[in-house]
Amino acid sequence: MLRPEHFFELDEETAVFFAGCDYVWQPLARIKEHVARLTGGVQTILGQVMPGAHLSDRPIYIAAGARVEPGAYILGPAYIGPGAVVRHGAFIREDVILCSGAIYGHDTEAKNALLLPGAHAPHFNYVGDSILGRRVNLGAGTKLSNLGMLSDKDPVTGKRPTIQIGVDGRTYDTGLPKLGAILGDDVQTGCNAVLNPGCLVAPRTLIYANVSLRKGYYPPDAIIKLRQEVEIVTRV
């Protein structure tokens, strides 16, 4: 239920990210290594970087067929795969991978994140310490929060507590102080949804607009609805 293959279709392009992982969140600890492998520790520009886009001098690989639009800022290290698009105003921070055909859109910020082929974070999104499966689409304003409010650093060790997730009566210690969301293939979120740290959403599930989703496991092929009461009164 929590293995990578229960969330994602794995093939030649994507299986390497999950090799040796028993749980779907484990690849997050290895994204930095994968970015280093994919970039080779240097900057390689094969795709289109439009005038007005800014790239730092860190290792960044932009594959043939990829496009970085004006106003985008890639701090890196980062890998931008074939056909991927970084749209105007996007901010790509440390250790980000966009597989083929993925999109980071206007005013979207990402760090330590993996977007599998065709995943879209197209408008006003925050994607922190998260994995988006194939064809995932985040509605405008969706935030994948990655740090709990009660996760202050220990004054002695300087470390934050790790995120623990309860599933079917068992508690799993992820070993990660920061964990956003794991969204399986074809998951969609509505506008302004907030996924709190540690949300594991299995494939094809839909999350309605304005939902604030608590950490935990959500099954495949579900619809997560928000019910609210609206009252209409006569204007005086």
C-alpha positions in Angstrom: 0.0 0.0 0.0 2.9 2.4 0.7 5.4 1.1 -1.8 6.3 3.3 -4.8 4.7 1.0 -7.3 1.4 1.5 -5.5 1.6 5.2 -6.3 3.4 5.4 -9.6 3.9 3.7 -13.0 7.6 3.1 -13.1 9.6 2.8 -16.3 13.0 3.4 -17.7 12.9 7.1 -17.0 11.5 7.0 -13.5 12.3 3.7 -11.8 15.8 4.9 -10.9 14.4 7.4 -8.4 12.7 4.6 -6.4 15.3 1.9 -6.6 15.8 0.2 -3.3 12.9 2.1 -1.6 10.4 0.3 0.5 8.3 3.3 1.2 7.1 6.0 -1.2 8.6 8.9 0.8 12.1 7.5 0.9 13.2 9.0 -2.5 13.0 12.5 -1.1 16.2 11.9 0.9 18.0 11.0 -2.3 16.9 13.8 -4.7 20.1 15.7 -4.1 22.1 12.7 -5.2 19.9 12.2 -8.3 20.3 15.9 -9.3 24.1 15.6 -9.0 24.0 12.5 -11.2 21.7 14.1 -13.8 23.6 17.4 -14.0 27.1 15.9 -13.7 28.0 18.8 -11.4 28.1 21.2 -14.3 25.8 23.6 -16.2 24.5 22.3 -19.5 22.0 24.2 -21.6 20.5 22.3 -24.5 17.0 23.7 -24.4 15.6 27.2 -24.8 16.4 29.8 -22.1 14.4 32.9 -23.2 15.7 36.4 -22.6 14.8 37.7 -19.1 15.1 34.2 -17.5 17.8 34.0 -14.8 20.0 31.0 -14.1 22.5 30.9 -11.2 26.0 29.5 -11.7 25.1 26.2 -9.9 24.8 22.9 -11.7 21.7 23.1 -13.9 20.8 20.8 -16.8 18.2 22.0 -19.3 17.5 19.2 -21.8 16.8 19.6 -25.5 13.2 20.6 -26.0 12.8 22.2 -22.6 11.9 25.9 -22.2 12.6 28.4 -19.5 10.5 31.6 -19.9 11.3 35.2 -19.1 11.1 36.1 -15.5 11.8 32.5 -14.3 14.6 32.1 -11.8 16.4 28.7 -11.5 18.7 28.7 -8.4 19.5 25.0 -8.6 21.0 22.6 -8.6 18.2 21.4 -10.9 17.4 19.1 -13.8 14.9 20.2 -16.4 14.0 17.3 -18.6 13.0 17.1 -22.3 9.9 19.0 -23.1 9.6 20.4 -19.6 8.6 24.1 -19.2 9.5 26.6 -16.5 7.0 29.4 -17.0 7.3 33.1 -16.3 7.8 33.9 -12.6 8.6 30.4 -11.4 11.2 30.0 -8.7 13.2 26.7 -8.7 15.3 26.4 -5.6 17.7 23.6 -4.5 17.5 20.0 -5.8 14.5 20.0 -8.2 13.8 17.4 -10.9 11.3 18.0 -13.7 10.9 14.8 -15.8 9.8 14.9 -19.4 6.8 17.2 -20.1 6.5 18.5 -16.6 5.6 22.1 -15.9 6.4 24.6 -13.2 4.2 27.6 -13.8 3.7 31.3 -12.9 4.6 32.1 -9.3 5.3 28.5 -8.4 8.1 27.8 -5.9 9.8 24.4 -5.5 12.6 22.8 -3.5 13.7 19.3 -3.1 10.9 18.1 -5.3 10.4 15.5 -8.1 7.8 15.9 -10.8 7.3 12.7 -12.9 6.4 12.9 -16.6 3.6 15.2 -17.4 3.0 16.5 -13.9 1.9 20.1 -13.7 2.3 22.7 -10.9 1.0 25.5 -13.2 -0.1 28.5 -11.1 0.7 30.0 -7.7 1.8 26.7 -6.2 4.3 25.7 -3.4 5.9 22.4 -3.9 8.3 21.6 -1.0 9.8 18.2 -0.3 7.2 16.5 -2.5 6.7 14.0 -5.3 4.1 14.5 -8.0 3.2 11.5 -10.1 2.4 11.3 -13.8 -0.2 13.8 -15.0 -0.8 15.2 -11.6 -2.3 18.7 -11.8 -2.3 21.2 -8.9 -5.2 23.7 -9.0 -4.2 27.4 -8.8 -3.0 28.3 -5.3 -2.5 24.7 -4.1 0.2 24.5 -1.4 2.1 21.4 -0.4 3.2 22.4 3.0 6.4 20.6 4.2 7.1 21.8 7.8 4.8 21.4 10.8 4.1 24.3 13.1 5.4 22.4 16.1 8.7 21.4 14.6 11.1 23.7 16.3 14.7 22.7 16.4 15.9 20.9 19.5 18.1 23.5 21.4 20.7 20.8 22.1 20.9 18.8 18.9 19.8 21.5 16.5 17.6 19.0 14.8 13.9 19.1 14.0 11.6 16.2 14.9 10.8 13.8 12.1 7.4 13.5 10.5 5.4 10.5 11.6 2.3 9.2 9.7 -0.4 6.9 11.1 -1.8 4.4 8.6 -4.2 1.6 9.6 -3.3 1.8 13.2 0.5 1.7 12.6 2.8 4.7 13.0 5.5 5.1 10.4 8.5 7.3 11.2 9.5 8.8 7.8 12.9 9.9 9.2 12.3 13.2 7.4 12.0 16.5 9.3 10.4 18.0 6.2 7.8 16.2 4.1 5.2 17.8 1.8 2.9 15.5 -0.2 3.3 12.4 -2.2 0.7 12.5 -5.0 0.2 9.3 -7.1 -0.4 9.3 -10.8 -3.4 11.3 -12.0 -4.2 13.0 -8.7 -5.8 16.4 -9.0 -6.3 19.2 -6.5 -8.8 22.0 -6.7 -7.9 25.7 -6.3 -6.4 26.8 -3.0 -6.2 23.3 -1.5 -3.7 23.0 1.3 -2.0 19.7 1.9 -0.5 19.6 5.3 2.9 17.9 5.9 2.8 14.2 5.4 -0.1 13.7 3.0 0.1 10.5 0.9 -2.5 10.5 -1.8 -2.9 7.4 -3.9 -3.5 7.4 -7.7 -6.5 9.1 -9.4 -7.9 10.7 -6.3 -9.5 14.1 -6.6 -9.2 16.8 -3.9 -11.8 19.5 -3.9 -11.0 23.2 -3.9 -10.2 24.8 -0.5 -9.7 21.5 1.3 -7.2 21.6 4.1 -6.0 18.0 4.1 -4.5 16.5 7.2 -1.5 14.2 7.1 -2.1 10.6 6.5 -2.9 8.1 3.7 -5.7 8.6 1.3 -6.8 5.7 -1.0 -6.9 5.6 -4.8 -9.9 6.5 -6.9 -11.5 8.7 -4.2 -13.0 12.1 -4.1 -12.1 14.2 -1.1 -14.9 16.8 -0.7 -15.3 20.0 1.3 -18.8 20.6 2.5 -19.7 24.2 3.6 -22.9 26.0 4.2 -23.6 29.2 2.3 -26.4 31.5 3.5 -28.0 34.1 1.2 -29.8 36.9 2.9 -31.6 40.0 1.5 -29.5 43.0 1.2 -30.8 45.9 3.2 
